[in-house]
Amino acid sequence: MATLHNIKPENVLRVFERTGWINKGQRGSHVKLIKPGNPNILSIPVHKGKAIKIGLLKDQTRKSR
């Protein structure tokens, strides 16, 4: 099984948007995503030059279900 590492925030946002999440804007360095029918709000950090860590990605994926 391949491991995930060095995932760019732009790619993470693109994947969530393809699965029905809507970008509701950015405040500071975090982009907020919402999805109709899902009470959670996903907050993805977008820090220039920094990748998304696997723990954060797993947590956000768990909330997106």
PQR file of N, CA, C, O and H, with PARSE charges and radii, in Angstrom:
ATOM      1  N   MET A   1       0.841  -1.172   0.000 -0.4000 1.5000
ATOM      2  CA  MET A   1       0.000   0.000   0.000 -0.0000 2.0000
ATOM      3  C   MET A   1       0.890   1.241   0.000  0.5500 1.7000
ATOM      4  O   MET A   1       1.842   1.333   0.775 -0.5500 1.4000
ATOM      5  N   ALA A   2       0.579   2.172  -0.856 -0.4000 1.5000
ATOM      6  CA  ALA A   2       1.368   3.399  -0.948 -0.0000 2.0000
ATOM      7  C   ALA A   2       1.051   4.316   0.225  0.5500 1.7000
ATOM      8  O   ALA A   2      -0.073   4.335   0.728 -0.5500 1.4000
ATOM      9  H   ALA A   2      -0.195   2.097  -1.486  0.4000 1.0000
ATOM     10  N   THR A   3       2.042   5.065   0.647 -0.4000 1.5000
ATOM     11  CA  THR A   3       1.827   6.022   1.729 -0.0000 2.0000
ATOM     12  C   THR A   3       1.621   7.417   1.146  0.5500 1.7000
ATOM     13  O   THR A   3       2.122   7.734   0.067 -0.5500 1.4000
ATOM     14  H   THR A   3       2.954   5.050   0.238  0.4000 1.0000
ATOM     15  N   LEU A   4       0.894   8.226   1.864 -0.4000 1.5000
ATOM     16  CA  LEU A   4       0.640   9.598   1.450 -0.0000 2.0000
ATOM     17  C   LEU A   4       1.618  10.522   2.153  0.5500 1.7000
ATOM     18  O   LEU A   4       1.798  10.439   3.368 -0.5500 1.4000
ATOM     19  H   LEU A   4       0.487   7.968   2.740  0.4000 1.0000
ATOM     20  N   HIS A   5       2.241  11.392   1.396 -0.4000 1.5000
ATOM     21  CA  HIS A   5       3.119  12.391   1.979 -0.0000 2.0000
ATOM     22  C   HIS A   5       3.329  13.518   0.979  0.5500 1.7000
ATOM     23  O   HIS A   5       3.169  13.331  -0.228 -0.5500 1.4000
ATOM     24  H   HIS A   5       2.095  11.459   0.409  0.4000 1.0000
ATOM     25  N   ASN A   6       3.683  14.668   1.484 -0.4000 1.5000
ATOM     26  CA  ASN A   6       3.936  15.845   0.650 -0.0000 2.0000
ATOM     27  C   ASN A   6       2.764  16.176  -0.274  0.5500 1.7000
ATOM     28  O   ASN A   6       2.955  16.398  -1.469 -0.5500 1.4000
ATOM     29  H   ASN A   6       3.813  14.819   2.464  0.4000 1.0000
ATOM     30  N   ILE A   7       1.567  16.207   0.278 -0.4000 1.5000
ATOM     31  CA  ILE A   7       0.384  16.528  -0.507 -0.0000 2.0000
ATOM     32  C   ILE A   7       0.176  18.037  -0.459  0.5500 1.7000
ATOM     33  O   ILE A   7       0.091  18.630   0.616 -0.5500 1.4000
ATOM     34  H   ILE A   7       1.413  16.027   1.250  0.4000 1.0000
ATOM     35  N   LYS A   8       0.095  18.643  -1.626 -0.4000 1.5000
ATOM     36  CA  LYS A   8      -0.088  20.093  -1.702 -0.0000 2.0000
ATOM     37  C   LYS A   8      -1.524  20.451  -1.335  0.5500 1.7000
ATOM     38  O   LYS A   8      -2.454  19.738  -1.714 -0.5500 1.4000
ATOM     39  H   LYS A   8       0.163  18.161  -2.499  0.4000 1.0000
ATOM     40  N   PRO A   9      -1.717  21.548  -0.601 -0.5600 1.5000
ATOM     41  CA  PRO A   9      -3.064  21.972  -0.210  0.2800 2.0000
ATOM     42  C   PRO A   9      -3.988  22.187  -1.405  0.5500 1.7000
ATOM     43  O   PRO A   9      -5.185  21.914  -1.319 -0.5500 1.4000
ATOM     44  N   GLU A  10      -3.448  22.672  -2.510 -0.4000 1.5000
ATOM     45  CA  GLU A  10      -4.267  22.907  -3.701 -0.0000 2.0000
ATOM     46  C   GLU A  10      -4.869  21.603  -4.214  0.5500 1.7000
ATOM     47  O   GLU A  10      -6.016  21.575  -4.659 -0.5500 1.4000
ATOM     48  H   GLU A  10      -2.476  22.894  -2.580  0.4000 1.0000
ATOM     49  N   ASN A  11      -4.084  20.517  -4.151 -0.4000 1.5000
ATOM     50  CA  ASN A  11      -4.580  19.213  -4.594 -0.0000 2.0000
ATOM     51  C   ASN A  11      -5.649  18.678  -3.653  0.5500 1.7000
ATOM     52  O   ASN A  11      -6.630  18.082  -4.099 -0.5500 1.4000
ATOM     53  H   ASN A  11      -3.152  20.539  -3.790  0.4000 1.0000
ATOM     54  N   VAL A  12      -5.464  18.887  -2.355 -0.4000 1.5000
ATOM     55  CA  VAL A  12      -6.450  18.449  -1.371 -0.0000 2.0000
ATOM     56  C   VAL A  12      -7.773  19.177  -1.606  0.5500 1.7000
ATOM     57  O   VAL A  12      -8.835  18.555  -1.598 -0.5500 1.4000
ATOM     58  H   VAL A  12      -4.667  19.371  -1.993  0.4000 1.0000
ATOM     59  N   LEU A  13      -7.711  20.489  -1.813 -0.4000 1.5000
ATOM     60  CA  LEU A  13      -8.921  21.266  -2.069 -0.0000 2.0000
ATOM     61  C   LEU A  13      -9.622  20.781  -3.334  0.5500 1.7000
ATOM     62  O   LEU A  13     -10.846  20.652  -3.351 -0.5500 1.4000
ATOM     63  H   LEU A  13      -6.848  20.994  -1.820  0.4000 1.0000
ATOM     64  N   ARG A  14      -8.874  20.518  -4.369 -0.4000 1.5000
ATOM     65  CA  ARG A  14      -9.449  20.055  -5.630 -0.0000 2.0000
ATOM     66  C   ARG A  14     -10.194  18.729  -5.453  0.5500 1.7000
ATOM     67  O   ARG A  14     -11.275  18.541  -6.011 -0.5500 1.4000
ATOM     68  H   ARG A  14      -7.880  20.622  -4.355  0.4000 1.0000
ATOM     69  N   VAL A  15      -9.615  17.821  -4.680 -0.4000 1.5000
ATOM     70  CA  VAL A  15     -10.259  16.522  -4.455 -0.0000 2.0000
ATOM     71  C   VAL A  15     -11.554  16.688  -3.667  0.5500 1.7000
ATOM     72  O   VAL A  15     -12.571  16.091  -4.021 -0.5500 1.4000
ATOM     73  H   VAL A  15      -8.737  17.975  -4.226  0.4000 1.0000
ATOM     74  N   PHE A  16     -11.530  17.489  -2.607 -0.4000 1.5000
ATOM     75  CA  PHE A  16     -12.755  17.706  -1.829 -0.0000 2.0000
ATOM     76  C   PHE A  16     -13.827  18.383  -2.679  0.5500 1.7000
ATOM     77  O   PHE A  16     -15.005  18.042  -2.566 -0.5500 1.4000
ATOM     78  H   PHE A  16     -10.704  17.973  -2.320  0.4000 1.0000
ATOM     79  N   GLU A  17     -13.444  19.328  -3.520 -0.4000 1.5000
ATOM     80  CA  GLU A  17     -14.419  20.009  -4.372 -0.0000 2.0000
ATOM     81  C   GLU A  17     -15.019  19.051  -5.399  0.5500 1.7000
ATOM     82  O   GLU A  17     -16.196  19.174  -5.735 -0.5500 1.4000
ATOM     83  H   GLU A  17     -12.488  19.605  -3.612  0.4000 1.0000
ATOM     84  N   ARG A  18     -14.249  18.119  -5.891 -0.4000 1.5000
ATOM     85  CA  ARG A  18     -14.759  17.121  -6.839 -0.0000 2.0000
ATOM     86  C   ARG A  18     -15.750  16.162  -6.177  0.5500 1.7000
ATOM     87  O   ARG A  18     -16.593  15.570  -6.851 -0.5500 1.4000
ATOM     88  H   ARG A  18     -13.292  18.018  -5.617  0.4000 1.0000
ATOM     89  N   THR A  19     -15.643  16.014  -4.857 -0.4000 1.5000
ATOM     90  CA  THR A  19     -16.559  15.115  -4.149 -0.0000 2.0000
ATOM     91  C   THR A  19     -17.756  15.850  -3.558  0.5500 1.7000
ATOM     92  O   THR A  19     -18.477  15.295  -2.729 -0.5500 1.4000
ATOM     93  H   THR A  19     -14.958  16.495  -4.310  0.4000 1.0000
ATOM     94  N   GLY A  20     -17.974  17.097  -3.980 -0.4000 1.5000
ATOM     95  CA  GLY A  20     -19.183  17.805  -3.587 -0.0000 2.0000
ATOM     96  C   GLY A  20     -19.030  18.879  -2.528  0.5500 1.7000
ATOM     97  O   GLY A  20     -20.016  19.525  -2.173 -0.5500 1.4000
ATOM     98  H   GLY A  20     -17.389  17.548  -4.654  0.4000 1.0000
ATOM     99  N   TRP A  21     -17.836  19.091  -2.012 -0.4000 1.5000
ATOM    100  CA  TRP A  21     -17.617  20.139  -1.017 -0.0000 2.0000
ATOM    101  C   TRP A  21     -17.520  21.484  -1.726  0.5500 1.7000
ATOM    102  O   TRP A  21     -16.985  21.571  -2.831 -0.5500 1.4000
ATOM    103  H   TRP A  21     -17.035  18.566  -2.300  0.4000 1.0000
ATOM    104  N   ILE A  22     -18.035  22.527  -1.095 -0.4000 1.5000
ATOM    105  CA  ILE A  22     -18.080  23.860  -1.677 -0.0000 2.0000
ATOM    106  C   ILE A  22     -17.138  24.781  -0.897  0.5500 1.7000
ATOM    107  O   ILE A  22     -17.183  24.847   0.331 -0.5500 1.4000
ATOM    108  H   ILE A  22     -18.470  22.456  -0.198  0.4000 1.0000
ATOM    109  N   ASN A  23     -16.295  25.481  -1.634 -0.4000 1.5000
ATOM    110  CA  ASN A  23     -15.358  26.428  -1.035 -0.0000 2.0000
ATOM    111  C   ASN A  23     -16.134  27.666  -0.606  0.5500 1.7000
ATOM    112  O   ASN A  23     -16.685  28.377  -1.446 -0.5500 1.4000
ATOM    113  H   ASN A  23     -16.259  25.428  -2.632  0.4000 1.0000
ATOM    114  N   LYS A  24     -16.180  27.928   0.708 -0.4000 1.5000
ATOM    115  CA  LYS A  24     -16.908  29.082   1.232 -0.0000 2.0000
ATOM    116  C   LYS A  24     -15.979  30.234   1.582  0.5500 1.7000
ATOM    117  O   LYS A  24     -16.370  31.142   2.316 -0.5500 1.4000
ATOM    118  H   LYS A  24     -15.733  27.351   1.391  0.4000 1.0000
ATOM    119  N   GLY A  25     -14.772  30.210   1.075 -0.4000 1.5000
ATOM    120  CA  GLY A  25     -13.874  31.327   1.286 -0.0000 2.0000
ATOM    121  C   GLY A  25     -12.693  30.996   2.167  0.5500 1.7000
ATOM    122  O   GLY A  25     -12.550  29.892   2.692 -0.5500 1.4000
ATOM    123  H   GLY A  25     -14.454  29.472   0.479  0.4000 1.0000
ATOM    124  N   GLN A  26     -11.862  31.997   2.303 -0.4000 1.5000
ATOM    125  CA  GLN A  26     -10.633  31.838   3.060 -0.0000 2.0000
ATOM    126  C   GLN A  26     -10.522  32.941   4.091  0.5500 1.7000
ATOM    127  O   GLN A  26     -10.787  34.107   3.799 -0.5500 1.4000
ATOM    128  H   GLN A  26     -11.979  32.894   1.876  0.4000 1.0000
ATOM    129  N   ARG A  27     -10.137  32.577   5.272 -0.4000 1.5000
ATOM    130  CA  ARG A  27      -9.873  33.559   6.314 -0.0000 2.0000
ATOM    131  C   ARG A  27      -8.458  33.300   6.809  0.5500 1.7000
ATOM    132  O   ARG A  27      -8.171  32.257   7.395 -0.5500 1.4000
ATOM    133  H   ARG A  27      -9.922  31.629   5.509  0.4000 1.0000
ATOM    134  N   GLY A  28      -7.608  34.238   6.569 -0.4000 1.5000
ATOM    135  CA  GLY A  28      -6.206  34.022   6.907 -0.0000 2.0000
ATOM    136  C   GLY A  28      -5.618  32.974   5.984  0.5500 1.7000
ATOM    137  O   GLY A  28      -5.662  33.115   4.762 -0.5500 1.4000
ATOM    138  H   GLY A  28      -7.841  35.086   6.093  0.4000 1.0000
ATOM    139  N   SER A  29      -5.072  31.935   6.565 -0.4000 1.5000
ATOM    140  CA  SER A  29      -4.437  30.896   5.752 -0.0000 2.0000
ATOM    141  C   SER A  29      -5.254  29.606   5.707  0.5500 1.7000
ATOM    142  O   SER A  29      -4.727  28.561   5.327 -0.5500 1.4000
ATOM    143  H   SER A  29      -5.036  31.820   7.558  0.4000 1.0000
ATOM    144  N   HIS A  30      -6.528  29.661   6.088 -0.4000 1.5000
ATOM    145  CA  HIS A  30      -7.365  28.467   6.086 -0.0000 2.0000
ATOM    146  C   HIS A  30      -8.564  28.645   5.157  0.5500 1.7000
ATOM    147  O   HIS A  30      -9.238  29.675   5.178 -0.5500 1.4000
ATOM    148  H   HIS A  30      -6.956  30.510   6.397  0.4000 1.0000
ATOM    149  N   VAL A  31      -8.813  27.624   4.344 -0.4000 1.5000
ATOM    150  CA  VAL A  31      -9.957  27.611   3.446 -0.0000 2.0000
ATOM    151  C   VAL A  31     -11.053  26.778   4.103  0.5500 1.7000
ATOM    152  O   VAL A  31     -10.795  25.677   4.590 -0.5500 1.4000
ATOM    153  H   VAL A  31      -8.266  26.787   4.327  0.4000 1.0000
ATOM    154  N   LYS A  32     -12.274  27.304   4.116 -0.4000 1.5000
ATOM    155  CA  LYS A  32     -13.409  26.601   4.702 -0.0000 2.0000
ATOM    156  C   LYS A  32     -14.219  25.939   3.603  0.5500 1.7000
ATOM    157  O   LYS A  32     -14.506  26.546   2.571 -0.5500 1.4000
ATOM    158  H   LYS A  32     -12.483  28.199   3.720  0.4000 1.0000
ATOM    159  N   LEU A  33     -14.586  24.674   3.840 -0.4000 1.5000
ATOM    160  CA  LEU A  33     -15.388  23.914   2.899 -0.0000 2.0000
ATOM    161  C   LEU A  33     -16.660  23.434   3.590  0.5500 1.7000
ATOM    162  O   LEU A  33     -16.618  22.984   4.735 -0.5500 1.4000
ATOM    163  H   LEU A  33     -14.353  24.181   4.678  0.4000 1.0000
ATOM    164  N   ILE A  34     -17.791  23.531   2.890 -0.4000 1.5000
ATOM    165  CA  ILE A  34     -19.049  23.007   3.417 -0.0000 2.0000
ATOM    166  C   ILE A  34     -19.654  22.081   2.372  0.5500 1.7000
ATOM    167  O   ILE A  34     -19.310  22.138   1.192 -0.5500 1.4000
ATOM    168  H   ILE A  34     -17.825  23.896   1.960  0.4000 1.0000
ATOM    169  N   LYS A  35     -20.573  21.218   2.840 -0.4000 1.5000
ATOM    170  CA  LYS A  35     -21.256  20.297   1.931 -0.0000 2.0000
ATOM    171  C   LYS A  35     -22.713  20.202   2.354  0.5500 1.7000
ATOM    172  O   LYS A  35     -23.004  19.939   3.521 -0.5500 1.4000
ATOM    173  H   LYS A  35     -20.852  21.172   3.799  0.4000 1.0000
ATOM    174  N   PRO A  36     -23.632  20.415   1.419 -0.5600 1.5000
ATOM    175  CA  PRO A  36     -25.056  20.298   1.761  0.2800 2.0000
ATOM    176  C   PRO A  36     -25.360  18.911   2.339  0.5500 1.7000
ATOM    177  O   PRO A  36     -24.960  17.891   1.777 -0.5500 1.4000
ATOM    178  N   GLY A  37     -26.065  18.894   3.456 -0.4000 1.5000
ATOM    179  CA  GLY A  37     -26.413  17.642   4.109 -0.0000 2.0000
ATOM    180  C   GLY A  37     -25.388  17.148   5.104  0.5500 1.7000
ATOM    181  O   GLY A  37     -25.633  16.158   5.793 -0.5500 1.4000
ATOM    182  H   GLY A  37     -26.390  19.722   3.912  0.4000 1.0000
ATOM    183  N   ASN A  38     -24.246  17.810   5.201 -0.4000 1.5000
ATOM    184  CA  ASN A  38     -23.205  17.428   6.150 -0.0000 2.0000
ATOM    185  C   ASN A  38     -23.012  18.590   7.123  0.5500 1.7000
ATOM    186  O   ASN A  38     -22.713  19.703   6.691 -0.5500 1.4000
ATOM    187  H   ASN A  38     -24.047  18.614   4.642  0.4000 1.0000
ATOM    188  N   PRO A  39     -23.179  18.353   8.435 -0.5600 1.5000
ATOM    189  CA  PRO A  39     -23.090  19.452   9.408  0.2800 2.0000
ATOM    190  C   PRO A  39     -21.664  19.946   9.671  0.5500 1.7000
ATOM    191  O   PRO A  39     -21.486  20.981  10.313 -0.5500 1.4000
ATOM    192  N   ASN A  40     -20.657  19.233   9.192 -0.4000 1.5000
ATOM    193  CA  ASN A  40     -19.268  19.606   9.463 -0.0000 2.0000
ATOM    194  C   ASN A  40     -18.774  20.687   8.512  0.5500 1.7000
ATOM    195  O   ASN A  40     -19.241  20.806   7.380 -0.5500 1.4000
ATOM    196  H   ASN A  40     -20.802  18.393   8.670  0.4000 1.0000
ATOM    197  N   ILE A  41     -17.821  21.467   8.998 -0.4000 1.5000
ATOM    198  CA  ILE A  41     -17.108  22.444   8.188 -0.0000 2.0000
ATOM    199  C   ILE A  41     -15.645  22.013   8.185  0.5500 1.7000
ATOM    200  O   ILE A  41     -15.022  21.880   9.238 -0.5500 1.4000
ATOM    201  H   ILE A  41     -17.442  21.371   9.919  0.4000 1.0000
ATOM    202  N   LEU A  42     -15.110  21.800   6.995 -0.4000 1.5000
ATOM    203  CA  LEU A  42     -13.711  21.411   6.889 -0.0000 2.0000
ATOM    204  C   LEU A  42     -12.856  22.669   6.775  0.5500 1.7000
ATOM    205  O   LEU A  42     -13.211  23.603   6.057 -0.5500 1.4000
ATOM    206  H   LEU A  42     -15.616  21.908   6.139  0.4000 1.0000
ATOM    207  N   SER A  43     -11.749  22.690   7.471 -0.4000 1.5000
ATOM    208  CA  SER A  43     -10.830  23.811   7.432 -0.0000 2.0000
ATOM    209  C   SER A  43      -9.468  23.290   6.983  0.5500 1.7000
ATOM    210  O   SER A  43      -8.804  22.544   7.701 -0.5500 1.4000
ATOM    211  H   SER A  43     -11.461  21.931   8.055  0.4000 1.0000
ATOM    212  N   ILE A  44      -9.072  23.695   5.790 -0.4000 1.5000
ATOM    213  CA  ILE A  44      -7.820  23.219   5.202 -0.0000 2.0000
ATOM    214  C   ILE A  44      -6.788  24.346   5.249  0.5500 1.7000
ATOM    215  O   ILE A  44      -7.024  25.417   4.690 -0.5500 1.4000
ATOM    216  H   ILE A  44      -9.612  24.302   5.206  0.4000 1.0000
ATOM    217  N   PRO A  45      -5.641  24.120   5.911 -0.5600 1.5000
ATOM    218  CA  PRO A  45      -4.615  25.160   5.950  0.2800 2.0000
ATOM    219  C   PRO A  45      -3.881  25.248   4.612  0.5500 1.7000
ATOM    220  O   PRO A  45      -3.500  24.233   4.028 -0.5500 1.4000
ATOM    221  N   VAL A  46      -3.694  26.466   4.147 -0.4000 1.5000
ATOM    222  CA  VAL A  46      -2.978  26.691   2.892 -0.0000 2.0000
ATOM    223  C   VAL A  46      -1.799  27.597   3.209  0.5500 1.7000
ATOM    224  O   VAL A  46      -1.894  28.821   3.124 -0.5500 1.4000
ATOM    225  H   VAL A  46      -4.003  27.290   4.622  0.4000 1.0000
ATOM    226  N   HIS A  47      -0.684  26.972   3.576 -0.4000 1.5000
ATOM    227  CA  HIS A  47       0.540  27.703   3.888 -0.0000 2.0000
ATOM    228  C   HIS A  47       1.501  27.514   2.726  0.5500 1.7000
ATOM    229  O   HIS A  47       1.829  26.383   2.368 -0.5500 1.4000
ATOM    230  H   HIS A  47      -0.606  25.978   3.645  0.4000 1.0000
ATOM    231  N   LYS A  48       1.942  28.588   2.146 -0.4000 1.5000
ATOM    232  CA  LYS A  48       2.789  28.522   0.963 -0.0000 2.0000
ATOM    233  C   LYS A  48       4.050  27.706   1.231  0.5500 1.7000
ATOM    234  O   LYS A  48       4.796  27.973   2.173 -0.5500 1.4000
ATOM    235  H   LYS A  48       1.675  29.507   2.436  0.4000 1.0000
ATOM    236  N   GLY A  49       4.264  26.720   0.391 -0.4000 1.5000
ATOM    237  CA  GLY A  49       5.461  25.893   0.492 -0.0000 2.0000
ATOM    238  C   GLY A  49       5.364  24.768   1.490  0.5500 1.7000
ATOM    239  O   GLY A  49       6.329  24.020   1.651 -0.5500 1.4000
ATOM    240  H   GLY A  49       3.657  26.504  -0.374  0.4000 1.0000
ATOM    241  N   LYS A  50       4.225  24.607   2.181 -0.4000 1.5000
ATOM    242  CA  LYS A  50       4.090  23.541   3.171 -0.0000 2.0000
ATOM    243  C   LYS A  50       3.035  22.541   2.731  0.5500 1.7000
ATOM    244  O   LYS A  50       1.977  22.909   2.220 -0.5500 1.4000
ATOM    245  H   LYS A  50       3.441  25.214   2.051  0.4000 1.0000
ATOM    246  N   ALA A  51       3.342  21.282   2.938 -0.4000 1.5000
ATOM    247  CA  ALA A  51       2.426  20.202   2.565 -0.0000 2.0000
ATOM    248  C   ALA A  51       1.439  19.925   3.695  0.5500 1.7000
ATOM    249  O   ALA A  51       1.666  20.301   4.845 -0.5500 1.4000
ATOM    250  H   ALA A  51       4.201  20.982   3.353  0.4000 1.0000
ATOM    251  N   ILE A  52       0.346  19.264   3.348 -0.4000 1.5000
ATOM    252  CA  ILE A  52      -0.636  18.832   4.340 -0.0000 2.0000
ATOM    253  C   ILE A  52      -0.114  17.554   4.982  0.5500 1.7000
ATOM    254  O   ILE A  52       0.284  16.629   4.274 -0.5500 1.4000
ATOM    255  H   ILE A  52       0.161  18.958   2.414  0.4000 1.0000
ATOM    256  N   LYS A  53      -0.107  17.489   6.298 -0.4000 1.5000
ATOM    257  CA  LYS A  53       0.360  16.291   6.995 -0.0000 2.0000
ATOM    258  C   LYS A  53      -0.731  15.230   6.979  0.5500 1.7000
ATOM    259  O   LYS A  53      -1.919  15.547   6.922 -0.5500 1.4000
ATOM    260  H   LYS A  53      -0.430  18.241   6.872  0.4000 1.0000
ATOM    261  N   ILE A  54      -0.324  13.994   7.030 -0.4000 1.5000
ATOM    262  CA  ILE A  54      -1.242  12.864   6.889 -0.0000 2.0000
ATOM    263  C   ILE A  54      -2.284  12.822   8.006  0.5500 1.7000
ATOM    264  O   ILE A  54      -3.430  12.450   7.753 -0.5500 1.4000
ATOM    265  H   ILE A  54       0.641  13.737   7.076  0.4000 1.0000
ATOM    266  N   GLY A  55      -1.921  13.189   9.220 -0.4000 1.5000
ATOM    267  CA  GLY A  55      -2.868  13.166  10.341 -0.0000 2.0000
ATOM    268  C   GLY A  55      -4.035  14.124  10.116  0.5500 1.7000
ATOM    269  O   GLY A  55      -5.186  13.780  10.385 -0.5500 1.4000
ATOM    270  H   GLY A  55      -0.991  13.491   9.426  0.4000 1.0000
ATOM    271  N   LEU A  56      -3.738  15.310   9.629 -0.4000 1.5000
ATOM    272  CA  LEU A  56      -4.784  16.289   9.345 -0.0000 2.0000
ATOM    273  C   LEU A  56      -5.675  15.795   8.218  0.5500 1.7000
ATOM    274  O   LEU A  56      -6.897  15.931   8.285 -0.5500 1.4000
ATOM    275  H   LEU A  56      -2.803  15.589   9.410  0.4000 1.0000
ATOM    276  N   LEU A  57      -5.080  15.232   7.197 -0.4000 1.5000
ATOM    277  CA  LEU A  57      -5.851  14.730   6.069 -0.0000 2.0000
ATOM    278  C   LEU A  57      -6.789  13.599   6.495  0.5500 1.7000
ATOM    279  O   LEU A  57      -7.940  13.552   6.061 -0.5500 1.4000
ATOM    280  H   LEU A  57      -4.087  15.122   7.142  0.4000 1.0000
ATOM    281  N   LYS A  58      -6.305  12.694   7.338 -0.4000 1.5000
ATOM    282  CA  LYS A  58      -7.148  11.602   7.829 -0.0000 2.0000
ATOM    283  C   LYS A  58      -8.314  12.138   8.663  0.5500 1.7000
ATOM    284  O   LYS A  58      -9.439  11.651   8.548 -0.5500 1.4000
ATOM    285  H   LYS A  58      -5.371  12.732   7.691  0.4000 1.0000
ATOM    286  N   ASP A  59      -8.042  13.141   9.501 -0.4000 1.5000
ATOM    287  CA  ASP A  59      -9.088  13.725  10.332 -0.0000 2.0000
ATOM    288  C   ASP A  59     -10.166  14.399   9.475  0.5500 1.7000
ATOM    289  O   ASP A  59     -11.357  14.212   9.723 -0.5500 1.4000
ATOM    290  H   ASP A  59      -7.128  13.536   9.594  0.4000 1.0000
ATOM    291  N   GLN A  60      -9.762  15.167   8.487 -0.4000 1.5000
ATOM    292  CA  GLN A  60     -10.709  15.849   7.614 -0.0000 2.0000
ATOM    293  C   GLN A  60     -11.511  14.847   6.787  0.5500 1.7000
ATOM    294  O   GLN A  60     -12.702  15.047   6.546 -0.5500 1.4000
ATOM    295  H   GLN A  60      -8.794  15.319   8.286  0.4000 1.0000
ATOM    296  N   THR A  61     -10.861  13.776   6.355 -0.4000 1.5000
ATOM    297  CA  THR A  61     -11.548  12.752   5.581 -0.0000 2.0000
ATOM    298  C   THR A  61     -12.596  12.059   6.444  0.5500 1.7000
ATOM    299  O   THR A  61     -13.681  11.732   5.965 -0.5500 1.4000
ATOM    300  H   THR A  61      -9.894  13.613   6.551  0.4000 1.0000
ATOM    301  N   ARG A  62     -12.275  11.838   7.702 -0.4000 1.5000
ATOM    302  CA  ARG A  62     -13.217  11.195   8.623 -0.0000 2.0000
ATOM    303  C   ARG A  62     -14.464  12.072   8.812  0.5500 1.7000
ATOM    304  O   ARG A  62     -15.580  11.558   8.890 -0.5500 1.4000
ATOM    305  H   ARG A  62     -11.393  12.104   8.092  0.4000 1.0000
ATOM    306  N   LYS A  63     -14.272  13.383   8.885 -0.4000 1.5000
ATOM    307  CA  LYS A  63     -15.391  14.312   9.056 -0.0000 2.0000
ATOM    308  C   LYS A  63     -16.239  14.429   7.800  0.5500 1.7000
ATOM    309  O   LYS A  63     -17.421  14.764   7.870 -0.5500 1.4000
ATOM    310  H   LYS A  63     -13.365  13.800   8.822  0.4000 1.0000
ATOM    311  N   SER A  64     -15.633  14.152   6.648 -0.4000 1.5000
ATOM    312  CA  SER A  64     -16.324  14.365   5.387 -0.0000 2.0000
ATOM    313  C   SER A  64     -17.345  13.276   5.077  0.5500 1.7000
ATOM    314  O   SER A  64     -18.096  13.400   4.110 -0.5500 1.4000
ATOM    315  H   SER A  64     -14.672  13.879   6.591  0.4000 1.0000
ATOM    316  N   ARG A  65     -17.387  12.241   5.854 -0.4000 1.5000
ATOM    317  CA  ARG A  65     -18.335  11.148   5.584 -0.0000 2.0000
ATOM    318  C   ARG A  65     -19.711  11.462   6.089  0.5500 1.7000
ATOM    319  O   ARG A  65     -20.623  10.648   5.942 -0.5500 1.4000
ATOM    320  H   ARG A  65     -16.777  12.140   6.639  0.4000 1.0000
TER
END
